[in-house]
Protein backbone atom coordinates (compact mmCIF):
# COMPACT_ATOMS: atom_id res chain seq x y z
CA UNK A 1 0.00 0.00 0.00
CA UNK A 2 1.45 3.37 -1.02
CA UNK A 3 1.03 6.47 1.06
CA UNK A 4 0.30 9.79 -0.53
CA UNK A 5 3.28 11.98 0.34
CA UNK A 6 1.46 15.21 -0.51
CA UNK A 7 -1.08 14.78 2.28
CA UNK A 8 -0.09 15.91 5.73
CA UNK A 9 -1.76 15.27 9.03
CA UNK A 10 -4.24 17.75 10.44
CA UNK A 11 -1.83 18.61 13.27
CA UNK A 12 1.05 19.37 10.88
CA UNK A 13 -1.08 21.57 8.66
CA UNK A 14 -2.56 23.61 11.51
CA UNK A 15 0.45 23.71 13.81
CA UNK A 16 0.96 27.13 15.42
CA UNK A 17 4.65 26.92 14.56
CA UNK A 18 3.90 26.91 10.82
CA UNK A 19 1.11 29.47 10.76
CA UNK A 20 2.05 33.10 10.32
CA UNK A 21 0.21 35.66 12.41
CA UNK A 22 -0.29 39.27 11.24
CA UNK A 23 1.74 41.60 13.47
CA UNK A 24 1.43 45.39 13.48
CA UNK A 25 4.53 47.54 13.87
CA UNK A 26 4.16 51.24 14.69
CA UNK A 27 6.99 53.76 14.82
CA UNK A 28 6.42 57.31 16.10
CA UNK A 29 8.64 59.43 13.88
CA UNK A 30 6.58 62.38 12.57
CA UNK A 31 9.63 64.26 11.22
CA UNK A 32 11.08 61.25 9.35
CA UNK A 33 11.24 61.09 5.57
CA UNK A 34 11.42 57.29 5.45
CA UNK A 35 11.00 54.45 7.94
CA UNK A 36 11.72 50.79 7.20
CA UNK A 37 11.29 47.69 9.33
CA UNK A 38 14.36 45.45 9.48
CA UNK A 39 14.82 42.21 11.36
CA UNK A 40 15.73 38.55 11.40
CA UNK A 41 12.52 37.85 9.43
CA UNK A 42 13.85 39.74 6.36
CA UNK A 43 17.61 39.19 6.78
CA UNK A 44 17.94 42.80 8.02
CA UNK A 45 17.22 44.01 4.48
CA UNK A 46 16.98 47.83 4.69
CA UNK A 47 14.53 48.10 1.78
CA UNK A 48 12.32 45.00 2.17
CA UNK A 49 9.63 46.52 4.42
CA UNK A 50 9.01 50.25 3.86
CA UNK A 51 6.51 51.58 6.39
CA UNK A 52 3.60 53.88 5.51
CA UNK A 53 3.22 57.27 7.18
CA UNK A 54 -0.14 57.83 8.86
CA UNK A 55 -1.90 61.19 9.26
CA UNK A 56 -0.85 61.39 12.93
CA UNK A 57 2.86 61.10 12.00
CA UNK A 58 3.18 57.47 13.07
CA UNK A 59 4.56 54.93 10.60
CA UNK A 60 2.83 51.56 10.24
CA UNK A 61 3.31 48.18 8.62
CA UNK A 62 1.64 44.82 9.15
CA UNK A 63 3.58 41.66 8.31
CA UNK A 64 2.93 37.96 8.92
CA UNK A 65 5.37 36.45 11.41
CA UNK A 66 5.80 32.84 12.48
CA UNK A 67 5.68 31.60 16.07
CA UNK A 68 8.80 32.37 18.08
CA UNK A 69 11.09 35.23 19.08
CA UNK A 70 12.05 37.86 16.52
CA UNK A 71 14.73 40.57 16.65
CA UNK A 72 14.05 43.82 14.80
CA UNK A 73 14.67 47.57 14.55
CA UNK A 74 13.21 50.53 12.72
CA UNK A 75 15.41 52.34 10.20
CA UNK A 76 14.38 55.98 10.64
CA UNK A 77 15.95 57.96 7.78
CA UNK A 78 18.62 55.26 7.65
CA UNK A 79 19.37 55.30 11.40
CA UNK A 80 18.73 52.07 13.37
CA UNK A 81 16.18 52.82 16.09
CA UNK A 82 14.83 50.64 18.92
CA UNK A 83 11.09 50.19 19.37
CA UNK A 84 10.03 51.72 22.72
CA UNK A 85 6.95 49.43 22.62
CA UNK A 86 9.02 46.25 22.16
CA UNK A 87 8.53 43.36 24.57
CA UNK A 88 12.23 43.47 25.39
CA UNK A 89 15.76 44.23 24.29
CA UNK A 90 18.15 41.62 22.90
CA UNK A 91 21.60 41.68 21.32
CA UNK A 92 22.44 40.82 17.71
CA UNK A 93 25.57 39.09 16.42
CA UNK A 94 27.49 42.40 16.62
CA UNK A 95 26.40 42.80 20.28
CA UNK A 96 24.21 45.78 19.32
CA UNK A 97 20.88 46.32 21.05
CA UNK A 98 17.82 45.26 19.04
CA UNK A 99 14.11 45.12 19.86
CA UNK A 100 12.58 41.79 20.80
CA UNK A 101 9.12 40.46 19.92
CA UNK A 102 7.57 37.13 20.89
CA UNK A 103 4.85 35.75 18.61
CA UNK A 104 2.67 32.98 19.96
Sine and cosine of phi, psi and omega as CSV:
sin_phi,cos_phi,sin_psi,cos_psi,sin_omega,cos_omega
0.00,0.00,0.80,-0.60,0.00,-1.00
-1.00,-0.04,0.58,-0.81,0.08,-1.00
-0.99,-0.16,0.51,-0.86,0.02,-1.00
-1.00,0.07,0.94,-0.35,-0.10,-1.00
-0.95,0.32,-0.29,0.96,-0.03,-1.00
-0.99,0.15,-0.27,0.96,0.02,-1.00
-1.00,0.03,0.64,-0.77,0.05,-1.00
-0.85,-0.52,0.34,-0.94,-0.04,-1.00
-0.94,0.35,0.36,-0.93,0.02,-1.00
-0.82,0.57,-0.69,0.73,-0.04,-1.00
-0.90,0.43,-0.64,0.77,0.03,-1.00
-0.90,0.44,-0.72,0.69,-0.09,-1.00
-0.91,0.41,-0.58,0.81,-0.08,-1.00
-0.94,-0.33,0.35,0.94,0.04,-1.00
-0.91,0.42,0.68,-0.73,0.01,-1.00
-0.88,0.47,-0.49,0.87,-0.03,-1.00
-0.92,0.38,-0.45,0.89,-0.05,-1.00
-0.99,-0.12,-0.29,0.96,-0.05,-1.00
-1.00,0.06,0.73,-0.68,0.06,-1.00
-1.00,0.03,0.58,-0.81,-0.03,-1.00
-0.89,-0.46,0.74,-0.68,0.02,-1.00
-0.92,0.39,0.79,-0.61,-0.03,-1.00
-0.84,-0.54,0.75,-0.66,0.03,-1.00
-1.00,-0.04,0.72,-0.69,0.10,-0.99
-0.89,-0.46,0.74,-0.67,0.00,-1.00
-0.77,-0.64,0.75,-0.66,0.01,-1.00
-0.82,-0.57,0.86,-0.52,0.05,-1.00
-1.00,0.10,0.97,-0.23,0.02,-1.00
-0.50,-0.87,0.93,0.36,-0.11,-0.99
-0.88,0.48,-0.43,0.90,-0.03,-1.00
-1.00,0.00,-0.11,0.99,-0.08,-1.00
-0.95,0.32,0.51,-0.86,0.11,-0.99
-1.00,0.03,-0.63,0.78,0.03,-1.00
-0.61,-0.79,0.56,-0.83,0.12,-0.99
-0.67,-0.74,0.76,-0.65,0.05,-1.00
-0.83,-0.55,0.49,-0.87,0.09,-1.00
-0.99,-0.16,0.82,-0.57,0.05,-1.00
-0.84,-0.55,0.50,-0.87,0.02,-1.00
-0.01,-1.00,-0.04,-1.00,-0.01,-1.00
-0.92,0.40,-0.29,0.96,0.00,-1.00
-0.99,0.14,-0.17,0.99,0.08,-1.00
-0.71,-0.70,0.46,0.89,0.00,-1.00
0.82,0.58,0.53,0.85,0.02,-1.00
0.84,0.53,0.53,0.85,0.00,-1.00
-0.95,0.30,0.88,-0.47,-0.10,-0.99
-0.94,0.33,-0.15,0.99,-0.01,-1.00
-0.87,-0.49,-0.03,1.00,-0.11,-0.99
-0.92,0.39,-0.64,0.77,-0.09,-1.00
-0.80,-0.60,0.98,0.20,0.10,-0.99
-0.93,0.36,0.67,-0.74,0.00,-1.00
-1.00,-0.08,0.43,-0.90,-0.02,-1.00
-0.98,-0.20,0.74,-0.68,0.01,-1.00
-0.97,0.22,0.74,-0.68,0.03,-1.00
-1.00,-0.09,0.21,-0.98,-0.04,-1.00
-0.89,0.45,-0.44,0.90,-0.01,-1.00
-1.00,0.08,0.05,1.00,0.02,-1.00
1.00,-0.06,-0.14,0.99,0.06,-1.00
-0.98,0.18,0.46,-0.89,0.06,-1.00
-0.95,-0.32,0.63,-0.78,-0.12,-0.99
-0.69,-0.73,0.55,-0.83,0.20,-0.98
-0.45,-0.89,0.55,-0.83,0.10,-0.99
-0.86,-0.51,0.81,-0.59,0.02,-1.00
-0.73,-0.68,0.51,-0.86,0.06,-1.00
-0.99,0.16,0.78,-0.63,0.03,-1.00
-0.82,-0.57,0.57,-0.82,0.02,-1.00
-0.99,0.16,0.27,-0.96,0.04,-1.00
-0.84,0.55,0.66,-0.75,0.07,-1.00
0.75,-0.66,-0.16,-0.99,0.00,-1.00
-0.99,-0.14,0.69,-0.73,-0.01,-1.00
-0.80,-0.60,0.64,-0.77,0.08,-1.00
-0.97,-0.23,0.66,-0.75,-0.03,-1.00
-0.38,-0.93,0.21,-0.98,0.12,-0.99
-0.51,-0.86,0.28,-0.96,0.20,-0.98
-0.99,-0.13,0.61,-0.79,0.16,-0.99
-0.97,-0.23,0.98,-0.21,-0.02,-1.00
-0.99,-0.13,0.94,-0.34,-0.10,-1.00
0.76,0.65,0.65,0.76,0.06,-1.00
1.00,0.06,-0.09,1.00,-0.04,-1.00
-0.98,-0.18,0.84,-0.54,0.04,-1.00
-0.87,0.50,0.76,-0.65,-0.09,-1.00
-0.70,-0.71,0.74,-0.68,0.05,-1.00
-0.96,0.28,0.44,-0.90,0.04,-1.00
-1.00,-0.02,0.92,-0.40,0.00,-1.00
-0.90,0.43,-0.31,0.95,0.02,-1.00
-1.00,-0.07,0.09,1.00,-0.04,-1.00
-0.88,0.47,0.39,-0.92,0.03,-1.00
-0.97,0.26,-0.28,0.96,0.01,-1.00
-0.04,-1.00,-0.02,-1.00,0.04,-1.00
-0.87,-0.50,0.68,-0.73,0.04,-1.00
-0.79,-0.62,-0.05,-1.00,0.05,-1.00
-0.84,-0.54,0.64,-0.77,0.06,-1.00
-1.00,0.01,-0.13,-0.99,-0.05,-1.00
-0.89,0.46,-0.42,0.91,0.02,-1.00
-1.00,-0.04,0.19,0.98,-0.01,-1.00
0.90,0.43,0.41,0.91,0.07,-1.00
-1.00,-0.01,0.51,-0.86,0.03,-1.00
-0.95,0.32,0.69,-0.73,0.08,-1.00
-0.69,-0.72,0.36,-0.93,0.02,-1.00
-0.98,0.19,0.50,-0.87,-0.04,-1.00
-0.86,-0.51,0.70,-0.72,0.03,-1.00
-0.72,-0.69,0.73,-0.68,0.09,-1.00
-0.95,-0.30,0.80,-0.60,0.04,-1.00
-0.94,-0.35,0.80,-0.59,0.01,-1.00
-0.83,-0.56,0.00,0.00,0.00,0.00
